């Protein structure tokens, strides 16, 4: 159950921040939820990219661990 929840969190994180990165590429001034960072476009894009990568890694690792435990086919 733990890995199912982690996989859902990772996938949601990946989708949320990927959408924000795409929006930021189209409109450089729309920093969205990361507006408090204050580093402008480059920092906001780098942080979003890092958070997308964390979401991908969390989702993949959770799926692999669940597979090892026999919860995935």
PyMOL commands that set and color helices and strands:
alter all, ss='L'
color gray80, all
select helices_A, chain A and resi 2-26+32-37+40-68
alter helices_A, ss='H'
color red, helices_A
deselect
rebuild
show_as cartoon
